[in-house]
Amino acid sequence: MGRYVARRLLQMIPVFIGSTLIIFCMMYALPGDPVRAMMGDQAYDPTVVAGIKKELGLDQPLLQQYVNYMTNLLQGDFGTQIASQRPIADIITDAFPVTIRLTIFAFTFVTLVGIGLGIVAGLRPDTLRDRGLLTLTLVLVSMPSFVLGFLLQYLFAFKWSITTPTVTDSTDFAQLALPATVLASLSLAYVARLTRTSIAENLRSDYMRTAVAKGLPRRRVIGVHLMRNSLIPVVTFLGIEVGNLMTGAIVTEGIFNVRGIGVEIYEALSRREGATVVGIASLMVLIYLAASLIVDLLYAVLDPRIRYA
């Protein structure tokens, strides 16, 4: 197991370099001149622009800029915003905990409710509750997150006055409940359908018939034999979905005024602040890679037949 983990960690290095290089090139090569964008429509002195570029290292070749960025990143320096000269590490420190709380809330909701609904429907396929789940998940998949967000905001905040329309205190989980539900809606639909399909298929497998024929208690048949095998594809999806929930929070955070990573990315893109986007994206890549490794290790827990050399 130790050698497998070490090998996976080494494999992550080229993946991280390749991902960050693509993001870096997209942000610094395609959008245009960030210094000119910072000045807007006002008249500018080309000498001043050239001086700012030299100070920020933007006058160097793109590949050299990336090498400098990676060198600083290894030292914990994510860079500095061009307009405000604020360290990006400070922006991440302020915004990341907010997104983490929102993601944990949404991920917990997806895991408990999605898997629970999938189990209930999968154990009784082709019944009324099974068809009801498929209909509900189809509606959630078909509805854009911004539509669902504004709809729930109107109903729960403005019409029924159950909660506040926007989040004023990001440490209050009660205020995060509504945006977390909106953020989790699409993932919940996929998890519920995936769990339902996996359980319905495994119910017809030979090892299930053998377990029932041996006279094992129903709780053990379902809880041990059925669930451990059925949850393998669900765990795979949930591992990837951790990163998707964090990056997908841009729309949700905008609707409910949550000052998290999503809002910072949106504002940085609107200002062509490539350094902010690349810094936050680099952190997201690391989270994706870590989640992928954890999922692979969980396979051995769910299925004893899987062993890593």
C-alpha positions in Angstrom: 0.0 0.0 0.0 2.8 2.4 0.9 4.5 1.9 -2.5 1.3 2.4 -4.3 0.7 5.7 -2.5 4.2 6.8 -3.3 3.8 5.9 -6.9 0.5 7.8 -7.1 2.1 10.9 -5.5 4.8 10.8 -8.1 2.2 10.5 -10.9 0.5 13.6 -9.6 3.5 15.8 -10.3 3.2 15.8 -14.1 -0.6 16.0 -13.9 -0.3 19.1 -11.7 2.3 20.7 -13.9 0.3 20.0 -17.0 -2.9 21.3 -15.6 -1.5 24.5 -14.1 0.5 25.1 -17.3 -2.7 25.0 -19.4 -4.6 27.3 -17.0 -1.6 29.6 -16.9 -1.4 29.9 -20.7 -5.2 30.4 -21.0 -5.1 33.3 -18.5 -1.9 35.0 -19.6 -1.9 34.4 -23.3 -5.5 34.7 -24.4 -7.4 37.4 -22.5 -5.1 40.3 -23.5 -2.9 42.7 -21.6 -3.9 42.8 -17.9 -2.1 46.0 -17.2 -4.0 47.8 -20.0 -7.2 46.3 -18.7 -6.4 47.7 -15.2 -6.1 51.2 -16.6 -9.4 51.0 -18.4 -10.3 53.7 -21.0 -8.1 56.4 -19.5 -5.0 57.7 -21.2 -1.8 56.0 -20.2 1.9 56.4 -20.6 3.5 53.5 -22.5 6.6 53.9 -20.3 4.5 53.5 -17.2 2.8 50.4 -18.6 6.2 48.9 -19.5 7.5 49.6 -16.0 4.6 47.9 -14.4 5.0 44.9 -16.7 8.7 44.6 -15.8 7.9 44.9 -12.1 5.4 42.1 -12.4 7.5 40.0 -14.7 5.0 40.2 -17.5 7.6 41.3 -20.0 9.3 37.9 -19.9 8.4 35.0 -22.2 5.3 33.0 -21.2 7.2 29.9 -20.3 9.6 31.8 -18.1 6.7 33.5 -16.4 5.3 30.0 -15.6 8.6 28.8 -14.3 8.8 31.8 -12.0 5.2 31.2 -10.9 5.9 27.5 -10.0 9.1 28.5 -8.2 7.2 31.0 -6.0 4.3 28.5 -5.6 6.6 25.9 -4.1 7.5 28.5 -1.5 3.9 29.2 -0.6 3.6 32.4 -2.7 0.5 32.3 -4.9 1.3 35.7 -6.4 -0.1 39.2 -6.1 -3.1 40.9 -7.6 -2.2 43.5 -10.2 -4.8 46.1 -9.3 -4.8 46.0 -5.5 -1.3 44.5 -5.0 -2.9 42.3 -2.4 -1.3 38.8 -1.9 -3.5 36.1 -3.5 -2.7 33.9 -0.5 -4.6 36.4 1.7 -7.6 36.3 -0.7 -7.6 32.5 -0.5 -7.3 32.6 3.3 -10.4 34.8 3.5 -12.5 33.1 0.9 -11.5 29.4 1.0 -13.0 28.7 4.5 -16.3 30.0 3.3 -16.4 27.8 0.3 -15.2 24.8 2.4 -18.1 25.2 4.8 -20.6 25.5 1.9 -19.0 22.5 0.2 -19.0 20.3 3.4 -22.7 21.2 3.9 -23.6 20.4 0.3 -21.5 17.2 0.2 -23.0 15.9 3.4 -26.5 16.6 2.0 -25.6 14.9 -1.2 -24.2 11.8 0.5 -26.9 11.2 3.0 -30.0 12.2 1.0 -28.7 11.0 -2.4 -27.5 7.6 -1.2 -30.6 7.2 1.0 -33.0 7.9 -1.8 -31.1 5.6 -4.1 -31.2 2.7 -1.6 -35.0 3.2 -1.1 -35.7 3.1 -4.8 -33.1 0.5 -5.7 -34.4 -2.1 -3.3 -37.9 -1.9 -4.9 -37.2 -1.3 -8.6 -40.1 -0.5 -11.0 -42.4 0.5 -8.2 -44.2 3.8 -7.5 -41.4 5.2 -5.3 -38.8 4.1 -7.8 -40.6 6.0 -10.6 -41.1 8.9 -8.3 -37.3 9.1 -7.6 -36.5 8.9 -11.3 -39.0 11.7 -12.0 -37.6 13.9 -9.2 -34.0 13.4 -10.3 -34.9 14.1 -13.9 -36.4 17.5 -12.9 -33.3 18.4 -10.9 -30.9 17.4 -13.7 -33.0 19.4 -16.2 -33.3 22.6 -14.1 -30.3 25.0 -14.3 -28.8 25.9 -10.9 -29.5 29.6 -11.2 -33.2 28.9 -11.9 -33.5 26.6 -8.9 -31.5 29.1 -6.8 -33.8 32.1 -7.6 -36.9 29.9 -7.2 -35.9 28.6 -3.7 -34.8 32.1 -2.7 -38.2 33.5 -3.7 -40.1 30.8 -1.9 -38.2 30.4 1.3 -36.9 33.9 1.8 -39.4 36.4 0.2 -42.7 34.5 0.2 -42.5 32.3 3.4 -39.8 34.3 5.2 -38.2 31.1 6.5 -34.6 32.3 5.9 -32.7 35.3 4.7 -32.4 35.9 1.0 -28.6 36.4 1.2 -25.9 35.1 3.5 -24.8 37.8 6.0 -22.8 35.5 8.2 -20.9 32.7 6.5 -20.2 30.9 9.8 -23.9 30.4 10.4 -24.8 27.0 8.9 -28.5 27.9 9.1 -28.0 30.6 6.5 -25.8 28.3 4.4 -28.6 25.7 4.3 -30.4 27.2 1.3 -27.4 27.8 -0.9 -25.9 24.4 0.0 -29.2 22.8 -1.1 -29.1 24.6 -4.4 -25.4 23.7 -4.9 -26.1 20.0 -4.0 -29.2 19.6 -6.2 -27.5 18.4 -9.4 -25.1 16.1 -7.6 -27.9 14.7 -5.5 -29.8 13.7 -8.6 -26.8 11.9 -10.1 -25.9 10.2 -6.8 -29.4 9.0 -6.3 -29.8 7.6 -9.8 -26.3 6.0 -9.7 -27.0 4.4 -6.3 -30.4 3.2 -7.4 -29.0 1.6 -10.6 -26.1 0.0 -8.9 -28.3 -1.6 -6.2 -30.9 -2.8 -8.7 -28.2 -4.5 -10.8 -26.4 -6.1 -7.8 -29.7 -7.4 -6.5 -29.8 -9.8 -9.5 -26.2 -11.0 -9.1 -25.1 -14.5 -8.2 -23.4 -13.6 -5.0 -26.7 -12.1 -3.7 -28.6 -15.2 -4.4 -25.9 -17.2 -2.7 -26.0 -15.0 0.4 -29.8 -15.4 0.6 -29.6 -19.2 0.0 -27.2 -19.5 2.9 -29.8 -18.1 5.2 -28.0 -14.9 6.2 -30.0 -12.2 7.9 -31.5 -9.6 5.5 -29.7 -6.8 7.3 -26.3 -8.5 6.7 -27.2 -9.4 3.1 -28.1 -5.8 2.3 -25.7 -3.9 4.6 -22.6 -6.0 3.9 -22.9 -7.9 0.6 -25.1 -5.5 -1.3 -24.0 -2.1 -0.1 -20.2 -2.6 -0.2 -20.3 -3.6 -3.8 -22.9 -1.1 -4.9 -21.2 1.9 -3.4 -18.0 1.5 -5.4 -19.2 3.6 -8.4 -20.9 6.0 -6.0 -17.7 6.6 -4.1 -15.9 7.3 -7.4 -18.5 9.9 -8.3 -18.5 11.5 -4.9 -14.7 11.8 -4.9 -14.7 13.8 -8.2 -17.8 15.7 -7.0 -15.9 17.3 -4.1 -14.0 19.5 -6.6 -17.0 20.0 -8.8 -19.0 21.4 -5.8 -16.2 23.8 -5.0 -15.8 25.1 -8.5 -19.5 25.0 -9.2 -20.2 27.4 -6.4 -19.7 30.4 -8.6 -23.4 30.7 -9.6 -24.7 29.8 -6.1 -22.4 32.2 -4.3 -23.4 34.9 -6.6 -27.1 34.4 -6.0 -26.9 34.3 -2.2 -24.0 36.7 -1.9 -21.6 34.2 -0.4 -18.1 35.7 -0.4 -16.3 32.5 -1.3 -13.9 31.2 -3.9 -16.5 31.3 -6.7 -17.1 35.1 -6.3 -13.4 35.7 -6.2 -12.9 33.8 -9.4 -15.8 35.6 -11.1 -14.5 39.1 -10.1 -11.0 38.2 -11.1 -12.2 37.0 -14.6 -14.1 40.2 -15.1 -11.0 42.3 -14.2 -8.7 40.0 -16.2 -6.8 39.2 -13.0 -5.1 36.1 -14.3 -2.8 35.8 -11.2 -5.9 35.4 -8.9 -7.5 32.8 -11.2 -4.3 30.8 -11.6 -3.6 30.8 -7.9 -7.1 29.6 -6.9 -7.1 27.1 -9.8 -3.8 25.6 -8.7 -5.3 25.0 -5.3 -8.3 23.4 -6.9 -6.1 21.0 -8.9 -4.4 19.9 -5.7 -7.8 19.2 -4.2 -8.9 17.2 -7.2 -5.7 15.1 -7.1 -6.0 14.5 -3.3 -9.7 13.4 -3.7 -8.8 11.0 -6.5 -6.1 9.4 -4.3 -8.5 9.0 -1.4 -11.1 7.4 -3.6 -8.6 4.9 -4.9 -7.7 4.0 -1.3 -11.3 3.6 -0.4 -11.8 1.0 -3.0 -9.8 -1.5 -0.9 -12.1 -0.8 2.1 -15.3 -1.4 0.1 -14.0 -4.4 -1.8 -11.6 -6.7 0.0 -10.6 -8.3 -3.4 -8.8 -5.0 -4.4 -5.3 -4.9 -3.2 -2.6 -2.4 -4.0 1.0 -3.5 -4.4 
